[in-house]
Amino acid sequence: MPPPPPGYRLLRPLLFRLDPETSHGLAMGALRAAARVPGLVPLLARRRLVADPRLTQTLLGSVFANPVGLAAGFDKDALAVTALPALGLGFAEVGTVTPEPQPGNPRPRLLRHAGLESLQNAMGFNNAGMAALRRRLAAVYPAALPLGVNIGKNKATPPAEALGDYETLVETLGSLCDYLVVNLSSPNTPGLRDLQNEGFVRAVLGMARGLTAKPVLVKLSPDLDLAAAADLAQAAVEAGAAGIVATNTTTDYALIPGARAWGGLSGAVLREKSYLALRAIAGRLRGKAVLIAVGGIDSGAEAYRRIRAGASLVQVYTALIYQGPGLARRINEELLALLARDGLGSIGEAVGRDL
């Protein structure tokens, strides 16, 4: 990963002296404050948005100005949606939201591995709940950029009753977003990953397709066997999924020497696992579904590698913490240079080119 730009290079050491969750709260507060200053968000958006038709795609019923989006987990409760265009993003995903509010796991529950440009989190779907999210989305939707909602079951809901949680979420939020993502892959909710099986995937998608016309995607774990991941992705698409998000965080703690067996790892240490999962899924689904790549994407070169491996869109989160608010612009500028190098006229022409 290249060094962050000079301004953020000065600010980051100060933020990193704070607990990671406190730093995140300050970043969210800054975005919310920016949204309250007349004209500031459009000004920042003009500086950071790379407006080039070569990056534009129409997918999932929406127009994506560029392929770089914000992953779920950054803005769990849709507190900063109106400010997100200031980051130069092409889309954003809020959540994970659960039907009932829940505090998540005890703090501290977020650790930096700064030398490896990675994070370790055991947040546990902390969020204000579905009703609060619905009120906020009703005030901002349609948003200035395509908006996804990532949904998950409550911790207290037994796996045998999980379908009811997802049904409630789809019914309540499906009209207030551009797409939904069924999260079955967080390692921080007991029993959730057990739902990564063909029977439940077909059941939840059958239910969702009966309740909403909005695209529904499924977010999968990087810890599945590659063949199993491809099989499950195929079953999801056959059951009506419009796409797959690959991937969530990993519990492969051997990726960080001395790491405690706790939570999920994201950032640079996840890069190869996430890439291999995406490639396996894309090899099975090419042309049949929209693939969103997430996990260790920190540069235009890595975003381009995922796109050539089959992703139409990419998401960032951990790299945003290490690189700062100019990350999306830098990735998009690098993507344009790579398209020109390869003689391609649009990002769509690069999708799946290495398969």
Secondary structure, DSSP 8 states (H G I E B T S, - for coil): -----HHHHHHHHHHHTS-HHHHHHHHHHHHHHHHTSTTHHHHHHHHH----GGG-EEETTEEESSSEEE-TTSSTT-SSGGGGGGGT-SEEEEEEE-SS-B--S-S--EEEEGGGTEEEE---S-B--HHHHHHHHHHH-S-SS-EEEEE---TTS-GGGHHHHHHHHHHHHGGGSSEEEEE---TTSTTSGGG-SHHHHHHHHHHHHHH--S-EEEEE-TTS-HHHHHHHHHHHHHTT-SEEEE---B--GGGSTT--S-SEEEEGGGHHHHHHHHHHHHHHHTTTSEEEEESS--SHHHHHHHHHTT-SEEEESHHHHHH-TTHHHHHHHHHHHHHHHTT-SSHHHHTTTT-
